[in-house]
Amino acid sequence: MSEKDKLHSGDLYLPMDDSIMAQQLLCLEKLYDYNATRPLEQEKRQTLLKEMLAEVGEGCYIEPPFHANWGGKHVHFGNYVYANFNLTLVDDTHIYVGDHTMFGPNVTVATAGHPILPALREQGYQYNAPVRIGKNCWIGAGALIMPGVTIGDNTVIGAGSVVTKDIPANVVAVGNPCRAMRPIGEKDLEYYFKDKKIKV
């Protein structure tokens, strides 16, 4: 199996392999173009996103600057995904994001890891594990989502959380390490923030 074939296998591989770097650099050229767009060039941004990402649904928007190891090549967005500035997707393998999910500023989603054994890190070895984020999630500002994690539908990840393990659907989860604190429930039908009542 070639180094390139190992990207999505979960096996250890060498990311600086020539066959990998040649393709990766071409993807990063498009990412550079995306980040160089002007605010009024919305149509150009949409065209580039469709070229850059593995899948992108209707109404998706990523606020530049956007950072991605493969320029989004292994990123799968549903419909109406929104990302505020400084989204970092370490997309060495696949990242799946469901419809209507929102990312706050400075969120990082990482699929790549490095072995604990120093001798392997010294040689440059890496492994990748896919990340899955469900529909209608809200990932708060500065959250970090680690390789192999799955987050269920409708879940809110609090700002600054470090998500190292799977989080179920329909919960508010916060902390380092991130844990489910409470279900989304009756109170959320009446209040949208602290003592602020929903009036829409």
Contact map, one row per residue, 1 for C-alpha under 8 A:
11101100000000000000000000000000000000000000000000000000000000000000000000000000000000000000000000000000000000000000000000000000000000000000000000000000000000000000000000000000000000000000000000000000
11111100000000000000000000000000000000000000000000000000000000000000000000000000000000000000000000000000000000000000000000000000000000000000000000000000000000000000000000000000000000000000000000000000
11111110000011101011000000000000000000000000000000000000000000000000000000000000000000000000000000000000000000000000000000000000000000000000000000000000000000000000000000000000000000000000000000000000
01111110000000001011000000000000000000000000000000000000000000000000000000000000000000000000000000000000000000000000000000000000000000000000000000000000000000000000000000000000000000000000000000000000
11111111100000000000000000000000000000000000000000000000000000000000000000000000000000000000000000000000000000000000000000000000000000000000000000000000000000000000000000000000000000000000000000000000
11111111111110000000000000000000000000000000000000000000000000000000000000000000000000000000000000000000000000000000000000000000000000000000000000000000000000000000000000000000000000000000000000000000
00111111111010000000000000000000000000000000000000000000000000000000000000000000000000000001100000000000000000000000000000000011000000000000000000000000000000000000000000000000000000000000000000000000
00001111111000000000000000000000000000000000000000000000000000000000000000000000000000000001110000000000000000000000000000000001100000000000000000000000000000000000000000000000000000000000000000000000
00001111111000000000000000000000000000000000000000000000000000000000000000000000000000000000000000000000000000000000000000000001000000000000000000000000000000000000000000000000000000000000000000000000
00000111111100000000000000000000000000000000000000000000000000000000000000000000000000000000000000000000000000000000000000000011100000000000000000000000000000000000000000000000000000000000000000000000
00000111111110000000000000000000000000000000000000000000000000000000000000000000000000000000000000000000000000000000000000000011000000000000000000000000000000000000000000000000000000000000000000000000
00000100011111000000000000000000000000000000000000000000000000000000000000000000000000000000000000000000000000000000000000001110000000000000000000000000000000000000000000000000000000000000000000000000
00100110001111100000000000000000000000000000000000000000000000000000000000000000000000000000000000000000000000000000000000001110000000000000000000000000000000000000000000000000000000000000000000000000
00100000000111111000000000000000000000000000000000000000000000000000000000000000000000000000000000000000000000000000000000011100000000000000000000000000000000000000000000000000000000000000000000000000
00100000000011111001100000000000000000000000000000000000000000000000000000000000000000000000000000000000000000000000000000011100000000000000000000000000000000000000000000000000000000000000000000000000
00000000000001111101100000000000000000000000000000000000000000000000000000000000000000000000000000000000000000000000000000010000000000000000000000000000000000000000000000000000000000000000000000000000
00110000000001111111100000000000000000000000000000000000000000000000000000000000000000000000000000000000000000000000000000000000000000000000000000000000000000000000000000000000000000000000000000000000
00000000000000011111110000000000000000000000000000000000000000000000000000000000000000000000000000000000000000000000000000000000000000000000000000000000000000000000000000000000000000000000000000000000
00110000000000001111111000000000000000000000000000000000000000000000000000000000000000000000000000000000000000000000000000000000000000000000000000000000000000000000000000000000000000000000000000000000
00110000000000111111111100000000000000000000000000000000000000000000000000000000000000000000000000000000000000000000000000000000000000000000000000000000000000000000000000000000000000000000000000000000
00000000000000111111111110000000000000000000000000000000000000000000000000000000000000000000000000000000000000000000000000000000000000000000000000000000000000000000000000000000000000000000000000000000
00000000000000000111111111000000000000000000000000000000000000000000000000000000000000000000000000000000000000000000000000000000000000000000000000000000000000000000000000000000000000000000000000000000
00000000000000000011111111100000000000000000000000000000000000000000000000000000000000000000000000000000000000000000000000000000000000000000000000000000000000000000000000000000000000000000000000000000
00000000000000000001111111110000000000000000000000000000000000000000111000000000000000000000000000000000000000000000000000000000000000000000000000000000000000000000000000000000000000000000000000000000
00000000000000000000111111111000000000000000000000000000000000000000010000000000000000000000000000000000000000000000000000000000000000000000000000000000000000000000000000000000000000000000000000000000
00000000000000000000011111111100000000000000000000000000000000000000000000000000000000000000000000000000000000000000000000000000000000000000000000000000000000000000000000000000000000000000000000000000
00000000000000000000001111111110000000000000000000010000000000000000011110000000000000000000000000000000000000000000000000000000000000000000000000000000000000000000000000000000000000000000000000000000
00000000000000000000000111111111000000000000000000000000000000000001111000000000000000000000000000000000000000000000000000000000000000000000000000000000000000000000000000000000000000000000000000000000
00000000000000000000000011111111100000000000000000000000000000000000000000000000000000000000000000000000000000000000000000000000000000000000000000000000000000000000000000000000000000000000000000000000
00000000000000000000000001111111110000000000000100010000000000000000001000000000000000000000000000000000000000000000000000000000000000000000000000000000000000000000000000000000000000000000000000000000
00000000000000000000000000111111111000000000000000010000000000000111001100000000000000000000000000000000000000000000000000000000000000000000000000000000000000000000000000000000000000000000000000000000
00000000000000000000000000011111111100000000000000000000000000000000000000000000000000000000000000000000000000000000000000000000000000000000000000000000000000000000000000000000000000000000000000000000
00000000000000000000000000001111111110000000000000000000000000000000000000000000000000000000000000000000000000000000000000000000000000000000000000000000000000000000000000000000000000000000000000000000
00000000000000000000000000000111111110000000100110000000000000010000000000000000000000000000000000000000000000000000000000000000000000000000000000000000000000000000000000000000000000000000000000000000
00000000000000000000000000000011111110000000000000000000000000011100000000000000000000000000000000000000000000000000000000000000000000000000000000000000000000000000000000000000000000000000000000000000
00000000000000000000000000000001111111000000000000000000000000000000000000000000000000000000000000000000000000000000000000000000000000000000000000000000000000000000000000000000000000000000000000000000
00000000000000000000000000000000111111101001100000000000000000000000000000000000000000000000000000000000000000000000000000000000000000000000000000000000000000000000000000000000000000000000000000000000
00000000000000000000000000000000000111111000000000000000000000000000000000000000000000000000000000000000000000000000000000000000000000000000000000000000000000000000000000000000000000000000000000000000
00000000000000000000000000000000000011111100000000000000000000000000000000000000000000000000000000000000000000000000000000000000000000000000000000000000000000000000000000000000000000000000000000000000
00000000000000000000000000000000000001111100000000000000000000000000000000000000000000000000000000000000000000000000000000000000000000000000000000000000000000000000000000000000000000000000000000000000
00000000000000000000000000000000000011111111100000000000000000000000000000000000000000000000000000000000000000000000000000000000000000000000000000000000000000000000000000000000000000000000000000000000
00000000000000000000000000000000000000111111110000000000000000000000000000000000000000000000000000000000000000000000000000000000000000000000000000000000000000000000000000000000000000000000000000000000
00000000000000000000000000000000000000001111111000000000000000000000000000000000000000000000000000000000000000000000000000000000000000000000000000000000000000000000000000000000000000000000000000000000
00000000000000000000000000000000000010001111111100000000000000000000000000000000000000000000000000000000000000000000000000000000000000000000000000000000000000000000000000000000000000000000000000000000
00000000000000000000000000000000010010001111111110000000000000000000000000000000000000000000000000000000000000000000000000000000000000000000000000000000000000000000000000000000000000000000000000000000
00000000000000000000000000000000000000000111111111000000000010000000000000000000000000000000000000000000000000000000000000000000000000000000000000000000000000000000000000000000000000000000000000000000
00000000000000000000000000000000000000000011111111100000000000000000000000000000000000000000000000000000000000000000000000000000000000000000000000000000000000000000000000000000000000000000000000000000
00000000000000000000000000000100010000000001111111110000000000000000000000000000000000000000000000000000000000000000000000000000000000000000000000000000000000000000000000000000000000000000000000000000
00000000000000000000000000000000010000000000111111111001000000000000000000000000000000000000000000000000000000000000000000000000000000000000000000000000000000000000000000000000000000000000000000000000
00000000000000000000000000000000000000000000011111111111000000000000000000000000000000000000000000000000000000000000000000000000000000000000000000000000000000000000000000000000000000000000000000000000
00000000000000000000000000000000000000000000001111111100000000000000000000000000000000000000000000000000000000000000000000000000000000000000000000000000000000000000000000000000000000000000000000000000
00000000000000000000000000100110000000000000000111111100000000000000001110000000000000000000000000000000000000000000000000000000000000000000000000000000000000000000000000000000000000000000000000000000
00000000000000000000000000000000000000000000000011111111000000000000001111111000000000000000000000000000000000000000000000000000000000000000000000000000000000000000000000000000000000000000000000000000
00000000000000000000000000000000000000000000000001111111000000000000000111110000000000000000000000000000000000000000000000000000000000000000000000000000000000000000000000000000000000000000000000000000
00000000000000000000000000000000000000000000000001001111100000000000000000111100000000000000000000000000000000000000000000000000000000000000000000000000000000000000000000000000000000000000000000000000
00000000000000000000000000000000000000000000000011001111110100000000000000011110000000000000000000000000000000000000000000000000000000000000000000000000000000000000000000000000000000000000000000000000
00000000000000000000000000000000000000000000000000000011111100000000000000001111000000000000000000000000000000000000000000000000000000000000000000000000000000000000000000000000000000000000000000000000
00000000000000000000000000000000000000000000000000000001111100000000000000000111000000000000000000000000000000000000000000000000000000000000000000000000000000000000000000000000000000000000000000000000
00000000000000000000000000000000000000000000000000000000111110000000000000000011100000000000000000000000000000000000000000000000000000000000000000000000000000000000000000000000000000000000000000000000
00000000000000000000000000000000000000000000000000000001111111000000000000001111110000000000000000000000000000000000000000000000000000000000000000000000000000000000000000000000000000000000000000000000
00000000000000000000000000000000000000000000010000000000001111100000000000000001111000000000000000000000000000000000000000000000000000000000000000000000000000000000000000000000000000000000000000000000
00000000000000000000000000000000000000000000000000000000000111110100000000000000011110100000000000000000000000000000000000000000000000000000000000000000000000000000000000000000000000000000000000000000
00000000000000000000000000000000000000000000000000000000000011111100000000000000001111000000000000000000000000000000000000000000000000000000000000000000000000000000000000000000000000000000000000000000
00000000000000000000000000000000011000000000000000000000000001111100000000000000000111000000000000000000000000000000000000000000000000000000000000000000000000000000000000000000000000000000000000000000
00000000000000000000000000000000001000000000000000000000000000111110000000000000000011100000000000000000000000000000000000000000000000000000000000000000000000000000000000000000000000000000000000000000
00000000000000000000000000000010001000000000000000000000000001111111000000000000000011110000000000000000000000000000000000000000000000000000000000000000000000000000000000000000000000000000000000000000
00000000000000000000000000000010000000000000000000000000000000001111101000000000000001111000000000000000000000000000000000000000000000000000000000000000000000000000000000000000000000000000000000000000
00000000000000000000000000010010000000000000000000000000000000000111111100000000000000011110000000000000000000000000000000000000000000000000000000000000000000000000000000000000000000000000000000000000
00000000000000000000000100010000000000000000000000000000000000000011111100000000000000001111000000000000000000000000000000000000000000000000000000000000000000000000000000000000000000000000000000000000
00000000000000000000000110110000000000000000000000000000000000000001111111000000000000000111000000000000000000000000000000000000000000000000000000000000000000000000000000000000000000000000000000000000
00000000000000000000000100110110000000000000000000011000000000000011111110000000000000000010000000000000000000000000000000000000000000000000000000000000000000000000000000000000000000000000000000000000
00000000000000000000000000100010000000000000000000011100000000000001111111100000000000001010000000000000000000000000000000000000000000000000000000000000000000000000000000000000000000000000000000000000
00000000000000000000000000100000000000000000000000011100000000000000011111100000000000000010000000000000000000000000000000000000000000000000000000000000000000000000000000000000000000000000000000000000
00000000000000000000000000000000000000000000000000001100000000000000010111110000000000000011111000000000000000000000000000000000000000000000000000000000000000000000000000000000000000000000000000000000
00000000000000000000000000000000000000000000000000001110000000000000000111111000000000000010011110000000000000000000000000000000000000000000000000000000000000000000000000000000000000000000000000000000
00000000000000000000000000000000000000000000000000001111000000000000000001111100000000000000011110000000000000000000000000000000000000000000000000000000000000000000000000000000000000000000000000000000
00000000000000000000000000000000000000000000000000001011100100000000000000111110100000000000000111100000000000000000000000000000000000000000000000000000000000000000000000000000000000000000000000000000
00000000000000000000000000000000000000000000000000000011110100000000000000011111100000000000000011110000000000000000000000000000000000000000000000000000000000000000000000000000000000000000000000000000
00000000000000000000000000000000000000000000000000000001111100000000000000001111100000000000000001110000000000000000000000000000000000000000000000000000000000000000000000000000000000000000000000000000
00000000000000000000000000000000000000000000000000000000111110000000000000000111110000000000000000111000000000000000000000000000000000000000000000000000000000000000000000000000000000000000000000000000
00000000000000000000000000000000000000000000000000000000001110000000000000001111111000000000000011111100000000000000000000000000000000000000000000000000000000000000000000000000000000000000000000000000
00000000000000000000000000000000000000000000000000000000000111000000000000000001111100000000000000011110000000000000000000000000000000000000000000000000000000000000000000000000000000000000000000000000
00000000000000000000000000000000000000000000000000000000000011100000000000000000111110100000000000000111100000000000000000000000000000000000000000000000000000000000000000000000000000000000000000000000
00000000000000000000000000000000000000000000000000000000000001110000000000000000011111100000000000000011110000000000000000000000000000000000000000000000000000000000000000000000000000000000000000000000
00000000000000000000000000000000000000000000000000000000000001111100000000000000001111100000000000000001110000000000000000000000000000000000000000000000000000000000000000000000000000000000000000000000
00000000000000000000000000000000000000000000000000000000000000111110000000000000000111110000000000000000111000000000000000000000000000000000000000000000000000000000000000000000000000000000000000000000
00000000000000000000000000000000000000000000000000000000000001001110000000000000001111111000000000000010111100000000000000000000000000000000000000000000000000000000000000000000000000000000000000000000
00000000000000000000000000000000000000000000000000000000000000000111000000000000000001111100000000000000011110000000000000000000000000000000000000000000000000000000000000000000000000000000000000000000
00000000000000000000000000000000000000000000000000000000000000000011100100000000000000111110000000000000000111000000000000000000000000000000000000000000000000000000000000000000000000000000000000000000
00000000000000000000000000000000000000000000000000000000000000000001110000000000000000011111000000000000000111110000000000000000000000000000000000000000000000000000000000000000000000000000000000000000
00000000000000000000000000000000000000000000000000000000000000000001111111100000000000001111111000000000000001110000000000000000000000000000000000000000000000000000000000000000000000000000000000000000
00000011000000000000000000000000000000000000000000000000000000000000110001000000000000000111110000000000000000110000000000000001000000000000000000000000000000000000000000000000000000000000000000000000
00000011000000000000000000000000000000000000000000000000000000000000000001000000000000000011111000000000000000110000000000000001110000000000000000000000000000000000000000000000000000000000000000000000
00000001000000000000000000000000000000000000000000000000000000000000000001110000000000000011111100000000000000100000000000000000111000000000000000000000000000000000000000000000000000000000000000000000
00000000000000000000000000000000000000000000000000000000000000000000000001110000000000000010111110000000000000100000000000000000011110000000000000000000000000000000000000000000000000000000000000000000
00000000000000000000000000000000000000000000000000000000000000000000000000111000000000000000011111000000000000000000000000000000011111000000000000000000000000000000000000000000000000000000000000000000
00000000000000000000000000000000000000000000000000000000000000000000000000111100100000000000001111101000000000000000000000000000000111100000000000000000000000000000000000000000000000000000000000000000
00000000000000000000000000000000000000000000000000000000000000000000000000001110100000000000000111111000000000000000000000000000000011111000000000000000100000000000000000000000000000000000000000000000
00000000000000000000000000000000000000000000000000000000000000000000000000001111100000000000000011111000000000000000000000000000000001110000000000000000000000000000000000000000000000000000000000000000
00000000000000000000000000000000000000000000000000000000000000000000000000000111110000000000000001111100000000000000000000000000000000111000000000000000000000000000000000000000000000000000000000000000
00000000000000000000000000000000000000000000000000000000000000000000000000000001110000000000000011111110000000000000000000000000000001111110000000000000000000000000000000000000000000000000000000000000
00000000000000000000000000000000000000000000000000000000000000000000000000000000111000000000000000011111000000000000000000000000000000011110000000000000000000000000000000000000000000000000000000000000
00000000000000000000000000000000000000000000000000000000000000000000000000000000011100100000000000001111101000000000000000000000000000000111100000000000000000000000000000000000000000000000000000000000
00000000000000000000000000000000000000000000000000000000000000000000000000000000001110000000000000000111111000000000000000000000000000000111110000000000000000000000000000000000000000000000000000000000
00000000000000000000000000000000000000000000000000000000000000000000000000000000001111100000000000000011111000000000000000000000000000000001110000000000000000000000000000000000000000000000000000000000
00000000000000000000000000000000000000000000000000000000000000000000000000000000000111110000000000000001111100000000000000000000000000000000111000000000000000000000000000000000000000000000000000000000
00000000000000000000000000000000000000000000000000000000000000000000000000000000000001110000000000000011111110000000000000000000000000000011111100000000000000000000000000000000000000000000000000000000
00000000000000000000000000000000000000000000000000000000000000000000000000000000000000111100000000000000011111000000000000000000000000000000011110000000000000000000000000000000000000000000000000000000
00000000000000000000000000000000000000000000000000000000000000000000000000000000000000011100000000000000001111100000000000000000001000000000000111100000000000000000000000000000000000000000000000000000
00000000000000000000000000000000000000000000000000000000000000000000000000000000000000001110000000000000000111110000000000000000001000000000000111100000000000000000000000000000000000000000000000000000
00000000000000000000000000000000000000000000000000000000000000000000000000000000000000000111111000000000000011111000000000000001111000000000000001110000000000000000000000000000000000000000000000000000
00000000000000000000000000000000000000000000000000000000000000000000000000000000000000000111100000000000000001111100000000000111100000000000000000100000000000000000000000000000000000000000000000000000
00000000000000000000000000000000000000000000000000000000000000000000000000000000000000000000000000000000000000111110000000000111100000000000000000100000000000000000000000000000000000000000000000000000
00000000000000000000000000000000000000000000000000000000000000000000000000000000000000000000000000000000000000011111000010001110000000000000000000000000000000000000000000000000000000000000000000000000
00000000000000000000000000000000000000000000000000000000000000000000000000000000000000000000000000000000000000001111110110001110000000000000000000000000000000000000000000000000000000000000000000000000
00000000000000000000000000000000000000000000000000000000000000000000000000000000000000000000000000000000000000000111110110000000000000000000000000000000000000000000000000000000000000000000000000000000
00000000000000000000000000000000000000000000000000000000000000000000000000000000000000000000000000000000000000000011111110000000000000000000000000000000000000000000000000000000000000000000000000000000
00000000000000000000000000000000000000000000000000000000000000000000000000000000000000000000000000000000000000000011111111000000000000000000000000000000000000000000000000000000000000000000000000000000
00000000000000000000000000000000000000000000000000000000000000000000000000000000000000000000000000000000000000000000111111100000000000000000000000000000000000000000000000000000000000000000000000000000
00000000000000000000000000000000000000000000000000000000000000000000000000000000000000000000000000000000000000000011111111111000000000000000000000000000000000000000000000000000000000000000000000000000
00000000000000000000000000000000000000000000000000000000000000000000000000000000000000000000000000000000000000000111111111111100000000000000000000000000000000000000000000000000000000000000000000000000
00000000000000000000000000000000000000000000000000000000000000000000000000000000000000000000000000000000000000000000011111111000000000000000000000000000000000000000000000000000000000000000000000000000
00000000000000000000000000000000000000000000000000000000000000000000000000000000000000000000000000000000000000000000001111111000000000000000000000000000000000000000000000000000000000000000000000000000
00000000000001110000000000000000000000000000000000000000000000000000000000000000000000000000000000000000000000000000000111111100000000000000000000000000000000000000000000000000000000000000000000000000
00000000000111100000000000000000000000000000000000000000000000000000000000000000000000000000000000000000000000000110000111111110000000000000000000000000000000000000000000000000000000000000000000000000
00000000000111100000000000000000000000000000000000000000000000000000000000000000000000000000000000000000000000011110000010011111000000000000000000000000000000000000000000000000000000000000000000000000
00000010011110000000000000000000000000000000000000000000000000000000000000000000000000000000000000000000000000011110000000001111100000000000000000000000000000000000000000000000000000000000000000000000
00000011111000000000000000000000000000000000000000000000000000000000000000000000000000000001100000000000000000111000000000000111110000000000000000100000000000000000000000000000000000000000000000000000
00000001010000000000000000000000000000000000000000000000000000000000000000000000000000000000110000000000000000111000000000000011111000000000000000110000000000000000000000000000000000000000000000000000
00000000000000000000000000000000000000000000000000000000000000000000000000000000000000000000111100000000000000100000000000000001111100000000000000111000000000000000000000000000000000000000000000000000
00000000000000000000000000000000000000000000000000000000000000000000000000000000000000000000011100000000000011100000000000000000111110000000000001111100000000000000000000000000000000000000000000000000
00000000000000000000000000000000000000000000000000000000000000000000000000000000000000000000001110000000000000000000000000000000011111000000000000011110000000000000000000000000000000000000000000000000
00000000000000000000000000000000000000000000000000000000000000000000000000000000000000000000001111000000000000000000000000000000001111101000000000000111100000000000000000000000000000000000000000000000
00000000000000000000000000000000000000000000000000000000000000000000000000000000000000000000000111101000000000000000000000000000000111111000000000000111111000000000000010000000000000000000000000000000
00000000000000000000000000000000000000000000000000000000000000000000000000000000000000000000000011111000000000000000000000000000000011111000000000000001110000000000000000000000000000000000000000000000
00000000000000000000000000000000000000000000000000000000000000000000000000000000000000000000000001111100000000000000000000000000000001111100000000000000111000000000000000000000000000000000000000000000
00000000000000000000000000000000000000000000000000000000000000000000000000000000000000000000000001011100000000000000000000000000000011111110000000000001111110000000000000000000000000000000000000000000
00000000000000000000000000000000000000000000000000000000000000000000000000000000000000000000000000001111000000000000000000000000000000011111000000000000011110000000000000000000000000000000000000000000
00000000000000000000000000000000000000000000000000000000000000000000000000000000000000000000000000001111001000000000000000000000000000001111101000000000000111100000000000000000000000000000000000000000
00000000000000000000000000000000000000000000000000000000000000000000000000000000000000000000000000000011101000000000000000000000000000000111111000000000000111111000000000000000000000000000000000000000
00000000000000000000000000000000000000000000000000000000000000000000000000000000000000000000000000000011111000000000000000000000000000000011111000000000000001110000000000000000000000000000000000000000
00000000000000000000000000000000000000000000000000000000000000000000000000000000000000000000000000000001111100000000000000000000000000000001111100000000000000111000000000000000000000000000000000000000
00000000000000000000000000000000000000000000000000000000000000000000000000000000000000000000000000000000011100000000000000000000000000000011111110000000000011111110000000000000000000000000000000000000
00000000000000000000000000000000000000000000000000000000000000000000000000000000000000000000000000000000001111000000000000000000000000000000011111000000000000011110000000000000000000000000000000000000
00000000000000000000000000000000000000000000000000000000000000000000000000000000000000000000000000000000000111000000000000000000000000000000001111101000000000000111000000000000000000000000000000000000
00000000000000000000000000000000000000000000000000000000000000000000000000000000000000000000000000000000000011100000000000000000001000000000000111111000000000000111100000000000000000000000000000000000
00000000000000000000000000000000000000000000000000000000000000000000000000000000000000000000000000000000000011111000000000000001111000000000000011111000000000000001000000000000000000000000000000000000
00000000000000000000000000000000000000000000000000000000000000000000000000000000000000000000000000000000000000100000000000000000111100000000000001111100000000000000100000000000000000000000000000000000
00000000000000000000000000000000000000000000000000000000000000000000000000000000000000000000000000000000000000000000000000000000011100000000000011111110000000000011111000000000000000000000000000000000
00000000000000000000000000000000000000000000000000000000000000000000000000000000000000000000000000000000000000000000000000000000001111000000000000011111000000000000111000000000000000000000000000000000
00000000000000000000000000000000000000000000000000000000000000000000000000000000000000000000000000000000000000000000000000000000000111000000000000001111101000000000011110000000000000000000000000000000
00000000000000000000000000000000000000000000000000000000000000000000000000000000000000000000000000000000000000000000000000000000000011101000000000000111111000000000001111000000000000000000000000000000
00000000000000000000000000000000000000000000000000000000000000000000000000000000000000000000000001000000000000000000000000000000000011111000000000000011111000000000000111000000000000000000000000000000
00000000000000000000000000000000000000000000000000000000000000000000000000000000000000000000000000000000000000000000000000000000000001111100000000000001111100000000000011100000000000000000000000000000
00000000000000000000000000000000000000000000000000000000000000000000000000000000000000000000000000000000000000000000000000000000000001011100000000000011111110000000000111111000000000010000000000000000
00000000000000000000000000000000000000000000000000000000000000000000000000000000000000000000000000000000000000000000000000000000000000001111000000000000011111000000000001111000000000000000000000000000
00000000000000000000000000000000000000000000000000000000000000000000000000000000000000000000000000000000000000000000000000000000000000001111001000000000001111101000000000011100010000000000000000000000
00000000000000000000000000000000000000000000000000000000000000000000000000000000000000000000000000000000000000000000000000000000000000000011101000000000000111111000000000011110000000000000000000000000
00000000000000000000000000000000000000000000000000000000000000000000000000000000000000000000000000000000000000000000000000000000000000000011111000000000000011111000000000000100000000000000000000000000
00000000000000000000000000000000000000000000000000000000000000000000000000000000000000000000000000000000000000000000000000000000000000000001111100000000000001111100000000000110000000000000000000000000
00000000000000000000000000000000000000000000000000000000000000000000000000000000000000000000000000000000000000000000000000000000000000000001011100000000000011111110000000000111110000000000000000000000
00000000000000000000000000000000000000000000000000000000000000000000000000000000000000000000000000000000000000000000000000000000000000000000001111000000000000011111000000000011110000000000000000000000
00000000000000000000000000000000000000000000000000000000000000000000000000000000000000000000000000000000000000000000000000000000000000000000001111001000000000001111110000000001111000000000000000000000
00000000000000000000000000000000000000000000000000000000000000000000000000000000000000000000000000000000000000000000000000000000000000000000000011101000000000000111110000000000110000000000000000000000
00000000000000000000000000000000000000000000000000000000000000000000000000000000000000000000000000000000000000000000000000000000000000000000000001011100000000000011111000000000010000000000000000000000
00000000000000000000000000000000000000000000000000000000000000000000000000000000000000000000000000000000000000000000000000000000000000000000000000001110000000000011111100000000000000000000000000000000
00000000000000000000000000000000000000000000000000000000000000000000000000000000000000000000000000000000000000000000000000000000000000000000000000001111000000000000111110001000001100000000000000000000
00000000000000000000000000000000000000000000000000000000000000000000000000000000000000000000000000000000000000000000000000000000000000000000000000000011101000000000011111100000000100000000000000000000
00000000000000000000000000000000000000000000000000000000000000000000000000000000000000000000000000000000000000000000000000000000000001000000000000000011111000000000001111100000000000000000000000000000
00000000000000000000000000000000000000000000000000000000000000000000000000000000000000000000000000000000000000000000000000000000000000000000000000000001111100000000000111110000000000110000000000000000
00000000000000000000000000000000000000000000000000000000000000000000000000000000000000000000000000000000000000000000000000000000000000000000000000000000011100000000000111111000000111110000000000000000
00000000000000000000000000000000000000000000000000000000000000000000000000000000000000000000000000000000000000000000000000000000000000000000000000000000001111000000000001111100000111110000000000000000
00000000000000000000000000000000000000000000000000000000000000000000000000000000000000000000000000000000000000000000000000000000000000000000000000000000001111000000001000111110011111000000000000000000
00000000000000000000000000000000000000000000000000000000000000000000000000000000000000000000000000000000000000000000000000000000000000000000000000000000000011111000000000011111111110000000000000000000
00000000000000000000000000000000000000000000000000000000000000000000000000000000000000000000000000000000000000000000000000000000000000000000000000000000000001011100000000001111111000000000000000000000
00000000000000000000000000000000000000000000000000000000000000000000000000000000000000000000000000000000000000000000000000000000000000000000000000000000000000001110000000000111111000000000000000000000
00000000000000000000000000000000000000000000000000000000000000000000000000000000000000000000000000000000000000000000000000000000000000000000000000000000000000001111000000000111111000000000000000000000
00000000000000000000000000000000000000000000000000000000000000000000000000000000000000000000000000000000000000000000000000000000000000000000000000000000000010001111100000001111111100000000000000000000
00000000000000000000000000000000000000000000000000000000000000000000000000000000000000000000000000000000000000000000000000000000000000000000000000000000000000000010001000001111111110000000000000000000
00000000000000000000000000000000000000000000000000000000000000000000000000000000000000000000000000000000000000000000000000000000000000000000000000000000000000000000001100111100011111100000000000000000
00000000000000000000000000000000000000000000000000000000000000000000000000000000000000000000000000000000000000000000000000000000000000000000000000000000000000000000000000111100001111100000000000000000
00000000000000000000000000000000000000000000000000000000000000000000000000000000000000000000000000000000000000000000000000000000000000000000000000000000000000000000000000111000000111110000000000000000
00000000000000000000000000000000000000000000000000000000000000000000000000000000000000000000000000000000000000000000000000000000000000000000000000000000000000000000000001110000000111111000000000000000
00000000000000000000000000000000000000000000000000000000000000000000000000000000000000000000000000000000000000000000000000000000000000000000000000000000001000000000000001110000000001111101000000000000
00000000000000000000000000000000000000000000000000000000000000000000000000000000000000000000000000000000000000000000000000000000000000000000000000000000000000000000000000000000000000111111100000000000
00000000000000000000000000000000000000000000000000000000000000000000000000000000000000000000000000000000000000000000000000000000000000000000000000000000000000000000000000000000000000011111110000000000
00000000000000000000000000000000000000000000000000000000000000000000000000000000000000000000000000000000000000000000000000000000000000000000000000000000000000000000000000000000000000001111111000000000
00000000000000000000000000000000000000000000000000000000000000000000000000000000000000000000000000000000000000000000000000000000000000000000000000000000000000000000000000000000000000011111111100000000
00000000000000000000000000000000000000000000000000000000000000000000000000000000000000000000000000000000000000000000000000000000000000000000000000000000000000000000000000000000000000001111111100000100
00000000000000000000000000000000000000000000000000000000000000000000000000000000000000000000000000000000000000000000000000000000000000000000000000000000000000000000000000000000000000000111111100001100
00000000000000000000000000000000000000000000000000000000000000000000000000000000000000000000000000000000000000000000000000000000000000000000000000000000000000000000000000000000000000000011111111111100
00000000000000000000000000000000000000000000000000000000000000000000000000000000000000000000000000000000000000000000000000000000000000000000000000000000000000000000000000000000000000000001111111111100
00000000000000000000000000000000000000000000000000000000000000000000000000000000000000000000000000000000000000000000000000000000000000000000000000000000000000000000000000000000000000000000001111111000
00000000000000000000000000000000000000000000000000000000000000000000000000000000000000000000000000000000000000000000000000000000000000000000000000000000000000000000000000000000000000000000001111110000
00000000000000000000000000000000000000000000000000000000000000000000000000000000000000000000000000000000000000000000000000000000000000000000000000000000000000000000000000000000000000000000001111111000
00000000000000000000000000000000000000000000000000000000000000000000000000000000000000000000000000000000000000000000000000000000000000000000000000000000000000000000000000000000000000000000001111111100
00000000000000000000000000000000000000000000000000000000000000000000000000000000000000000000000000000000000000000000000000000000000000000000000000000000000000000000000000000000000000000000011110111110
00000000000000000000000000000000000000000000000000000000000000000000000000000000000000000000000000000000000000000000000000000000000000000000000000000000000000000000000000000000000000000000111100011111
00000000000000000000000000000000000000000000000000000000000000000000000000000000000000000000000000000000000000000000000000000000000000000000000000000000000000000000000000000000000000000000000000001111
00000000000000000000000000000000000000000000000000000000000000000000000000000000000000000000000000000000000000000000000000000000000000000000000000000000000000000000000000000000000000000000000000000111
